[in-house]
Amino acid sequence: MTVALVLQVLAVLTTAMVAGFLTMYCLTIGCYFSHMVRTEQVNELQRSYAPFRRRTHLKTTYAAAMLLQFFAAVAALAAAWQPPLTGRILAVASLPLLLAVHRVTGFTAPEERLVSGQAVSDAAATRYLRLNLPLHALYACVYALAAAWMLIELVSG
């Protein structure tokens, strides 16, 4: 097994992992967060979640998982720079796309305020509710597409 193949398999696995995480976010904790905001229980959510997030270093853990996928995809692309490239390029582009969409839609600030325990205005709560699940579902689809595309390219290649 070549280094390029190992890196491609790692890229498929980490990309599928992120797709699964984002899917489960939409089905579980993302729904819970939206429910708590919709039912005006932000203070109750923040009273338990923000300290948990700080104590467990959850933001760092999440960032590490996302960066692992990104760097695995970059390494796989660099190690085997021959066609087909579409799946690996999509896997590399997934995190920058997620970050750009988060920023452009204005979702970054309300999400961070909510999960970090900061005050959330009515406008921020409305934006959060409108974007939380649709954006995360979109991201899950992009990562799943990238993982599937890479897998197909590996199997057929």
PyMOL commands that place a pseudoatom at each C-alpha (Angstrom):
pseudoatom trace, name=CA, resn=MET, resi=1, chain=A, elem=C, hetatm=0, pos=[0.000, 0.000, 0.000]
pseudoatom trace, name=CA, resn=THR, resi=2, chain=A, elem=C, hetatm=0, pos=[1.488, 3.325, -1.059]
pseudoatom trace, name=CA, resn=VAL, resi=3, chain=A, elem=C, hetatm=0, pos=[1.626, 6.462, 1.071]
pseudoatom trace, name=CA, resn=ALA, resi=4, chain=A, elem=C, hetatm=0, pos=[-0.677, 8.187, -1.433]
pseudoatom trace, name=CA, resn=LEU, resi=5, chain=A, elem=C, hetatm=0, pos=[-3.274, 5.434, -1.047]
pseudoatom trace, name=CA, resn=VAL, resi=6, chain=A, elem=C, hetatm=0, pos=[-3.071, 5.553, 2.760]
pseudoatom trace, name=CA, resn=LEU, resi=7, chain=A, elem=C, hetatm=0, pos=[-3.569, 9.322, 2.661]
pseudoatom trace, name=CA, resn=GLN, resi=8, chain=A, elem=C, hetatm=0, pos=[-6.525, 8.967, 0.298]
pseudoatom trace, name=CA, resn=VAL, resi=9, chain=A, elem=C, hetatm=0, pos=[-8.162, 6.413, 2.585]
pseudoatom trace, name=CA, resn=LEU, resi=10, chain=A, elem=C, hetatm=0, pos=[-7.515, 8.689, 5.570]
pseudoatom trace, name=CA, resn=ALA, resi=11, chain=A, elem=C, hetatm=0, pos=[-9.082, 11.580, 3.664]
pseudoatom trace, name=CA, resn=VAL, resi=12, chain=A, elem=C, hetatm=0, pos=[-12.169, 9.496, 2.858]
pseudoatom trace, name=CA, resn=LEU, resi=13, chain=A, elem=C, hetatm=0, pos=[-12.516, 8.380, 6.475]
pseudoatom trace, name=CA, resn=THR, resi=14, chain=A, elem=C, hetatm=0, pos=[-12.049, 11.826, 8.028]
pseudoatom trace, name=CA, resn=THR, resi=15, chain=A, elem=C, hetatm=0, pos=[-14.362, 13.457, 5.490]
pseudoatom trace, name=CA, resn=ALA, resi=16, chain=A, elem=C, hetatm=0, pos=[-17.028, 10.832, 6.136]
pseudoatom trace, name=CA, resn=MET, resi=17, chain=A, elem=C, hetatm=0, pos=[-16.506, 11.352, 9.883]
pseudoatom trace, name=CA, resn=VAL, resi=18, chain=A, elem=C, hetatm=0, pos=[-17.221, 15.069, 9.550]
pseudoatom trace, name=CA, resn=ALA, resi=19, chain=A, elem=C, hetatm=0, pos=[-20.246, 14.346, 7.338]
pseudoatom trace, name=CA, resn=GLY, resi=20, chain=A, elem=C, hetatm=0, pos=[-21.560, 11.997, 10.008]
pseudoatom trace, name=CA, resn=PHE, resi=21, chain=A, elem=C, hetatm=0, pos=[-20.906, 14.484, 12.771]
pseudoatom trace, name=CA, resn=LEU, resi=22, chain=A, elem=C, hetatm=0, pos=[-22.740, 17.234, 10.905]
pseudoatom trace, name=CA, resn=THR, resi=23, chain=A, elem=C, hetatm=0, pos=[-25.650, 14.915, 10.142]
pseudoatom trace, name=CA, resn=MET, resi=24, chain=A, elem=C, hetatm=0, pos=[-25.942, 13.894, 13.782]
pseudoatom trace, name=CA, resn=TYR, resi=25, chain=A, elem=C, hetatm=0, pos=[-25.678, 17.555, 14.799]
pseudoatom trace, name=CA, resn=CYS, resi=26, chain=A, elem=C, hetatm=0, pos=[-28.765, 18.250, 12.680]
pseudoatom trace, name=CA, resn=LEU, resi=27, chain=A, elem=C, hetatm=0, pos=[-30.625, 15.310, 14.228]
pseudoatom trace, name=CA, resn=THR, resi=28, chain=A, elem=C, hetatm=0, pos=[-29.621, 15.834, 17.860]
pseudoatom trace, name=CA, resn=ILE, resi=29, chain=A, elem=C, hetatm=0, pos=[-27.875, 18.737, 19.550]
pseudoatom trace, name=CA, resn=GLY, resi=30, chain=A, elem=C, hetatm=0, pos=[-28.591, 21.211, 16.741]
pseudoatom trace, name=CA, resn=CYS, resi=31, chain=A, elem=C, hetatm=0, pos=[-32.308, 20.467, 17.069]
pseudoatom trace, name=CA, resn=TYR, resi=32, chain=A, elem=C, hetatm=0, pos=[-32.010, 20.825, 20.831]
pseudoatom trace, name=CA, resn=PHE, resi=33, chain=A, elem=C, hetatm=0, pos=[-30.235, 24.182, 20.523]
pseudoatom trace, name=CA, resn=SER, resi=34, chain=A, elem=C, hetatm=0, pos=[-32.879, 25.421, 18.080]
pseudoatom trace, name=CA, resn=HIS, resi=35, chain=A, elem=C, hetatm=0, pos=[-35.650, 24.165, 20.380]
pseudoatom trace, name=CA, resn=MET, resi=36, chain=A, elem=C, hetatm=0, pos=[-34.155, 25.992, 23.355]
pseudoatom trace, name=CA, resn=VAL, resi=37, chain=A, elem=C, hetatm=0, pos=[-33.855, 29.237, 21.372]
pseudoatom trace, name=CA, resn=ARG, resi=38, chain=A, elem=C, hetatm=0, pos=[-37.334, 28.869, 19.847]
pseudoatom trace, name=CA, resn=THR, resi=39, chain=A, elem=C, hetatm=0, pos=[-38.919, 28.271, 23.281]
pseudoatom trace, name=CA, resn=GLU, resi=40, chain=A, elem=C, hetatm=0, pos=[-36.961, 31.182, 24.805]
pseudoatom trace, name=CA, resn=GLN, resi=41, chain=A, elem=C, hetatm=0, pos=[-34.880, 28.982, 27.090]
pseudoatom trace, name=CA, resn=VAL, resi=42, chain=A, elem=C, hetatm=0, pos=[-31.508, 30.420, 26.060]
pseudoatom trace, name=CA, resn=ASN, resi=43, chain=A, elem=C, hetatm=0, pos=[-30.474, 31.146, 29.651]
pseudoatom trace, name=CA, resn=GLU, resi=44, chain=A, elem=C, hetatm=0, pos=[-31.211, 27.566, 30.687]
pseudoatom trace, name=CA, resn=LEU, resi=45, chain=A, elem=C, hetatm=0, pos=[-29.209, 26.220, 27.736]
pseudoatom trace, name=CA, resn=GLN, resi=46, chain=A, elem=C, hetatm=0, pos=[-26.295, 28.529, 28.410]
pseudoatom trace, name=CA, resn=ARG, resi=47, chain=A, elem=C, hetatm=0, pos=[-26.273, 27.788, 32.139]
pseudoatom trace, name=CA, resn=SER, resi=48, chain=A, elem=C, hetatm=0, pos=[-25.321, 24.174, 31.445]
pseudoatom trace, name=CA, resn=TYR, resi=49, chain=A, elem=C, hetatm=0, pos=[-23.751, 24.107, 27.980]
pseudoatom trace, name=CA, resn=ALA, resi=50, chain=A, elem=C, hetatm=0, pos=[-21.296, 27.038, 28.153]
pseudoatom trace, name=CA, resn=PRO, resi=51, chain=A, elem=C, hetatm=0, pos=[-19.483, 25.719, 31.277]
pseudoatom trace, name=CA, resn=PHE, resi=52, chain=A, elem=C, hetatm=0, pos=[-19.446, 22.196, 29.794]
pseudoatom trace, name=CA, resn=ARG, resi=53, chain=A, elem=C, hetatm=0, pos=[-17.948, 23.576, 26.573]
pseudoatom trace, name=CA, resn=ARG, resi=54, chain=A, elem=C, hetatm=0, pos=[-15.237, 25.466, 28.477]
pseudoatom trace, name=CA, resn=ARG, resi=55, chain=A, elem=C, hetatm=0, pos=[-14.440, 22.662, 30.936]
pseudoatom trace, name=CA, resn=THR, resi=56, chain=A, elem=C, hetatm=0, pos=[-14.096, 20.001, 28.216]
pseudoatom trace, name=CA, resn=HIS, resi=57, chain=A, elem=C, hetatm=0, pos=[-12.277, 22.262, 25.740]
pseudoatom trace, name=CA, resn=LEU, resi=58, chain=A, elem=C, hetatm=0, pos=[-14.957, 21.324, 23.220]
pseudoatom trace, name=CA, resn=LYS, resi=59, chain=A, elem=C, hetatm=0, pos=[-14.181, 24.201, 20.855]
pseudoatom trace, name=CA, resn=THR, resi=60, chain=A, elem=C, hetatm=0, pos=[-10.563, 23.009, 20.560]
pseudoatom trace, name=CA, resn=THR, resi=61, chain=A, elem=C, hetatm=0, pos=[-11.628, 19.383, 20.088]
pseudoatom trace, name=CA, resn=TYR, resi=62, chain=A, elem=C, hetatm=0, pos=[-14.092, 20.372, 17.366]
pseudoatom trace, name=CA, resn=ALA, resi=63, chain=A, elem=C, hetatm=0, pos=[-11.474, 22.520, 15.615]
pseudoatom trace, name=CA, resn=ALA, resi=64, chain=A, elem=C, hetatm=0, pos=[-8.942, 19.672, 15.773]
pseudoatom trace, name=CA, resn=ALA, resi=65, chain=A, elem=C, hetatm=0, pos=[-11.376, 17.231, 14.153]
pseudoatom trace, name=CA, resn=MET, resi=66, chain=A, elem=C, hetatm=0, pos=[-12.244, 19.689, 11.393]
pseudoatom trace, name=CA, resn=LEU, resi=67, chain=A, elem=C, hetatm=0, pos=[-8.570, 20.502, 10.772]
pseudoatom trace, name=CA, resn=LEU, resi=68, chain=A, elem=C, hetatm=0, pos=[-7.642, 16.813, 10.752]
pseudoatom trace, name=CA, resn=GLN, resi=69, chain=A, elem=C, hetatm=0, pos=[-10.080, 16.307, 7.870]
pseudoatom trace, name=CA, resn=PHE, resi=70, chain=A, elem=C, hetatm=0, pos=[-8.812, 19.368, 6.031]
pseudoatom trace, name=CA, resn=PHE, resi=71, chain=A, elem=C, hetatm=0, pos=[-5.129, 18.454, 6.340]
pseudoatom trace, name=CA, resn=ALA, resi=72, chain=A, elem=C, hetatm=0, pos=[-5.798, 14.804, 5.481]
pseudoatom trace, name=CA, resn=ALA, resi=73, chain=A, elem=C, hetatm=0, pos=[-7.544, 15.966, 2.306]
pseudoatom trace, name=CA, resn=VAL, resi=74, chain=A, elem=C, hetatm=0, pos=[-4.708, 18.391, 1.467]
pseudoatom trace, name=CA, resn=ALA, resi=75, chain=A, elem=C, hetatm=0, pos=[-2.121, 15.643, 2.019]
pseudoatom trace, name=CA, resn=ALA, resi=76, chain=A, elem=C, hetatm=0, pos=[-4.090, 13.175, -0.118]
pseudoatom trace, name=CA, resn=LEU, resi=77, chain=A, elem=C, hetatm=0, pos=[-4.385, 15.715, -2.907]
pseudoatom trace, name=CA, resn=ALA, resi=78, chain=A, elem=C, hetatm=0, pos=[-0.682, 16.610, -2.742]
pseudoatom trace, name=CA, resn=ALA, resi=79, chain=A, elem=C, hetatm=0, pos=[0.435, 12.958, -2.583]
pseudoatom trace, name=CA, resn=ALA, resi=80, chain=A, elem=C, hetatm=0, pos=[-1.550, 11.940, -5.649]
pseudoatom trace, name=CA, resn=TRP, resi=81, chain=A, elem=C, hetatm=0, pos=[-1.835, 14.910, -7.958]
pseudoatom trace, name=CA, resn=GLN, resi=82, chain=A, elem=C, hetatm=0, pos=[-3.262, 12.978, -10.881]
pseudoatom trace, name=CA, resn=PRO, resi=83, chain=A, elem=C, hetatm=0, pos=[-6.808, 12.596, -12.165]
pseudoatom trace, name=CA, resn=PRO, resi=84, chain=A, elem=C, hetatm=0, pos=[-9.362, 12.050, -10.977]
pseudoatom trace, name=CA, resn=LEU, resi=85, chain=A, elem=C, hetatm=0, pos=[-9.023, 14.980, -8.560]
pseudoatom trace, name=CA, resn=THR, resi=86, chain=A, elem=C, hetatm=0, pos=[-12.632, 16.084, -8.111]
pseudoatom trace, name=CA, resn=GLY, resi=87, chain=A, elem=C, hetatm=0, pos=[-13.329, 14.235, -4.848]
pseudoatom trace, name=CA, resn=ARG, resi=88, chain=A, elem=C, hetatm=0, pos=[-10.083, 15.343, -3.202]
pseudoatom trace, name=CA, resn=ILE, resi=89, chain=A, elem=C, hetatm=0, pos=[-10.551, 18.930, -4.350]
pseudoatom trace, name=CA, resn=LEU, resi=90, chain=A, elem=C, hetatm=0, pos=[-14.082, 18.947, -2.948]
pseudoatom trace, name=CA, resn=ALA, resi=91, chain=A, elem=C, hetatm=0, pos=[-12.779, 17.483, 0.332]
pseudoatom trace, name=CA, resn=VAL, resi=92, chain=A, elem=C, hetatm=0, pos=[-10.142, 20.228, 0.564]
pseudoatom trace, name=CA, resn=ALA, resi=93, chain=A, elem=C, hetatm=0, pos=[-12.684, 22.927, -0.310]
pseudoatom trace, name=CA, resn=SER, resi=94, chain=A, elem=C, hetatm=0, pos=[-15.304, 21.773, 2.223]
pseudoatom trace, name=CA, resn=LEU, resi=95, chain=A, elem=C, hetatm=0, pos=[-13.912, 23.535, 5.317]
pseudoatom trace, name=CA, resn=PRO, resi=96, chain=A, elem=C, hetatm=0, pos=[-13.131, 26.840, 3.576]
pseudoatom trace, name=CA, resn=LEU, resi=97, chain=A, elem=C, hetatm=0, pos=[-16.632, 26.721, 2.067]
pseudoatom trace, name=CA, resn=LEU, resi=98, chain=A, elem=C, hetatm=0, pos=[-18.183, 26.091, 5.498]
pseudoatom trace, name=CA, resn=LEU, resi=99, chain=A, elem=C, hetatm=0, pos=[-16.222, 28.949, 7.065]
pseudoatom trace, name=CA, resn=ALA, resi=100, chain=A, elem=C, hetatm=0, pos=[-17.053, 31.336, 4.220]
pseudoatom trace, name=CA, resn=VAL, resi=101, chain=A, elem=C, hetatm=0, pos=[-20.770, 30.524, 4.291]
pseudoatom trace, name=CA, resn=HIS, resi=102, chain=A, elem=C, hetatm=0, pos=[-20.821, 30.874, 8.087]
pseudoatom trace, name=CA, resn=ARG, resi=103, chain=A, elem=C, hetatm=0, pos=[-19.237, 34.324, 7.788]
pseudoatom trace, name=CA, resn=VAL, resi=104, chain=A, elem=C, hetatm=0, pos=[-21.185, 35.601, 4.754]
pseudoatom trace, name=CA, resn=THR, resi=105, chain=A, elem=C, hetatm=0, pos=[-24.561, 34.593, 6.192]
pseudoatom trace, name=CA, resn=GLY, resi=106, chain=A, elem=C, hetatm=0, pos=[-23.764, 36.250, 9.506]
pseudoatom trace, name=CA, resn=PHE, resi=107, chain=A, elem=C, hetatm=0, pos=[-24.249, 32.962, 11.361]
pseudoatom trace, name=CA, resn=THR, resi=108, chain=A, elem=C, hetatm=0, pos=[-20.849, 32.951, 13.088]
pseudoatom trace, name=CA, resn=ALA, resi=109, chain=A, elem=C, hetatm=0, pos=[-21.636, 35.629, 15.670]
pseudoatom trace, name=CA, resn=PRO, resi=110, chain=A, elem=C, hetatm=0, pos=[-25.046, 34.383, 16.878]
pseudoatom trace, name=CA, resn=GLU, resi=111, chain=A, elem=C, hetatm=0, pos=[-23.800, 30.803, 17.073]
pseudoatom trace, name=CA, resn=GLU, resi=112, chain=A, elem=C, hetatm=0, pos=[-20.728, 31.730, 19.092]
pseudoatom trace, name=CA, resn=ARG, resi=113, chain=A, elem=C, hetatm=0, pos=[-22.731, 33.997, 21.410]
pseudoatom trace, name=CA, resn=LEU, resi=114, chain=A, elem=C, hetatm=0, pos=[-25.227, 31.232, 22.085]
pseudoatom trace, name=CA, resn=VAL, resi=115, chain=A, elem=C, hetatm=0, pos=[-22.773, 28.432, 22.792]
pseudoatom trace, name=CA, resn=SER, resi=116, chain=A, elem=C, hetatm=0, pos=[-20.289, 30.566, 24.751]
pseudoatom trace, name=CA, resn=GLY, resi=117, chain=A, elem=C, hetatm=0, pos=[-22.871, 31.936, 27.179]
pseudoatom trace, name=CA, resn=GLN, resi=118, chain=A, elem=C, hetatm=0, pos=[-22.964, 35.533, 25.941]
pseudoatom trace, name=CA, resn=ALA, resi=119, chain=A, elem=C, hetatm=0, pos=[-26.149, 37.556, 25.666]
pseudoatom trace, name=CA, resn=VAL, resi=120, chain=A, elem=C, hetatm=0, pos=[-28.163, 36.761, 22.540]
pseudoatom trace, name=CA, resn=SER, resi=121, chain=A, elem=C, hetatm=0, pos=[-30.331, 39.534, 21.097]
pseudoatom trace, name=CA, resn=ASP, resi=122, chain=A, elem=C, hetatm=0, pos=[-33.709, 38.839, 19.532]
pseudoatom trace, name=CA, resn=ALA, resi=123, chain=A, elem=C, hetatm=0, pos=[-32.248, 39.542, 16.090]
pseudoatom trace, name=CA, resn=ALA, resi=124, chain=A, elem=C, hetatm=0, pos=[-29.356, 37.123, 16.732]
pseudoatom trace, name=CA, resn=ALA, resi=125, chain=A, elem=C, hetatm=0, pos=[-31.784, 34.465, 17.987]
pseudoatom trace, name=CA, resn=THR, resi=126, chain=A, elem=C, hetatm=0, pos=[-33.908, 34.883, 14.863]
pseudoatom trace, name=CA, resn=ARG, resi=127, chain=A, elem=C, hetatm=0, pos=[-30.855, 34.583, 12.613]
pseudoatom trace, name=CA, resn=TYR, resi=128, chain=A, elem=C, hetatm=0, pos=[-29.681, 31.533, 14.544]
pseudoatom trace, name=CA, resn=LEU, resi=129, chain=A, elem=C, hetatm=0, pos=[-33.045, 29.810, 14.182]
pseudoatom trace, name=CA, resn=ARG, resi=130, chain=A, elem=C, hetatm=0, pos=[-33.284, 30.596, 10.478]
pseudoatom trace, name=CA, resn=LEU, resi=131, chain=A, elem=C, hetatm=0, pos=[-29.792, 29.333, 9.646]
pseudoatom trace, name=CA, resn=ASN, resi=132, chain=A, elem=C, hetatm=0, pos=[-28.689, 26.713, 12.179]
pseudoatom trace, name=CA, resn=LEU, resi=133, chain=A, elem=C, hetatm=0, pos=[-30.176, 23.522, 10.789]
pseudoatom trace, name=CA, resn=PRO, resi=134, chain=A, elem=C, hetatm=0, pos=[-30.241, 24.449, 7.084]
pseudoatom trace, name=CA, resn=LEU, resi=135, chain=A, elem=C, hetatm=0, pos=[-26.559, 25.438, 7.081]
pseudoatom trace, name=CA, resn=HIS, resi=136, chain=A, elem=C, hetatm=0, pos=[-25.443, 22.377, 8.996]
pseudoatom trace, name=CA, resn=ALA, resi=137, chain=A, elem=C, hetatm=0, pos=[-27.514, 20.134, 6.697]
pseudoatom trace, name=CA, resn=LEU, resi=138, chain=A, elem=C, hetatm=0, pos=[-25.858, 21.800, 3.688]
pseudoatom trace, name=CA, resn=TYR, resi=139, chain=A, elem=C, hetatm=0, pos=[-22.414, 21.236, 5.177]
pseudoatom trace, name=CA, resn=ALA, resi=140, chain=A, elem=C, hetatm=0, pos=[-23.264, 17.588, 5.928]
pseudoatom trace, name=CA, resn=CYS, resi=141, chain=A, elem=C, hetatm=0, pos=[-24.261, 17.121, 2.281]
pseudoatom trace, name=CA, resn=VAL, resi=142, chain=A, elem=C, hetatm=0, pos=[-21.045, 18.722, 0.991]
pseudoatom trace, name=CA, resn=TYR, resi=143, chain=A, elem=C, hetatm=0, pos=[-18.849, 16.536, 3.195]
pseudoatom trace, name=CA, resn=ALA, resi=144, chain=A, elem=C, hetatm=0, pos=[-20.864, 13.413, 2.365]
pseudoatom trace, name=CA, resn=LEU, resi=145, chain=A, elem=C, hetatm=0, pos=[-20.603, 14.186, -1.349]
pseudoatom trace, name=CA, resn=ALA, resi=146, chain=A, elem=C, hetatm=0, pos=[-16.839, 14.689, -1.053]
pseudoatom trace, name=CA, resn=ALA, resi=147, chain=A, elem=C, hetatm=0, pos=[-16.387, 11.432, 0.883]
pseudoatom trace, name=CA, resn=ALA, resi=148, chain=A, elem=C, hetatm=0, pos=[-18.554, 9.469, -1.557]
pseudoatom trace, name=CA, resn=TRP, resi=149, chain=A, elem=C, hetatm=0, pos=[-16.840, 10.988, -4.583]
pseudoatom trace, name=CA, resn=MET, resi=150, chain=A, elem=C, hetatm=0, pos=[-13.394, 10.169, -3.206]
pseudoatom trace, name=CA, resn=LEU, resi=151, chain=A, elem=C, hetatm=0, pos=[-14.487, 6.619, -2.412]
pseudoatom trace, name=CA, resn=ILE, resi=152, chain=A, elem=C, hetatm=0, pos=[-15.857, 6.121, -5.903]
pseudoatom trace, name=CA, resn=GLU, resi=153, chain=A, elem=C, hetatm=0, pos=[-12.645, 7.488, -7.392]
pseudoatom trace, name=CA, resn=LEU, resi=154, chain=A, elem=C, hetatm=0, pos=[-10.583, 5.137, -5.190]
pseudoatom trace, name=CA, resn=VAL, resi=155, chain=A, elem=C, hetatm=0, pos=[-12.625, 2.067, -6.057]
pseudoatom trace, name=CA, resn=SER, resi=156, chain=A, elem=C, hetatm=0, pos=[-12.814, 2.797, -9.776]
pseudoatom trace, name=CA, resn=GLY, resi=157, chain=A, elem=C, hetatm=0, pos=[-9.237, 4.012, -10.050]
for i in range(1, 157): cmd.bond("trace and resi %d" % i, "trace and resi %d" % (i + 1))
show_as sticks, trace
zoom trace
